[in-house]
Amino acid sequence: MNPGDDLTGLLAVAGIILVLVLVITQLAATWRARIVAQRDDDRYRELNQKYAELLLEHEDLRQRVANELTGVRQSVTSMELMMRELD
């Protein structure tokens, strides 16, 4: 065998190994990115659900405050009428 043929074969094997390592590394990175994206999607869904719950709670509280404010206005109006009648 010729020493040049040995070197060529060695470089070919090293090149193939390098390509395989790069492909495997990229596949692992893609797989990891998908896992992270899925986890982020789950967190987004949880946050979205929590936001919807808080929005409903806020609307309920706003409605109760509006009702109480209406009652206070009616009380103040009736007190004003009584005060005017006394004058």
C-alpha positions, 0 to 999 in steps of 0.5 A: 500500500501507498502511504498516500492512500493510508492518509486519504483513507484516514482523512475520509474516515475522519471527515465522515466521523466529523459529519456524523458528530455535527448531524447528531449535535444538531439533532440533539439541539433541535430536540432540546429546542422543541422540549423548551418550546413545549415547556414554554407553551405549557407555561403560556397556557397556564398564564393565559388561564390564570389571566382569564380567571383574574379577569373574571374576578376583577369584573365581579369585583368591579360590578360589586363596587359599582353596585355599592357606589350606586347605593351610596349615591342614593343614600347621599341623594336622599340625605340631601333631600332631607337636609333641604326639607329641614331648611 
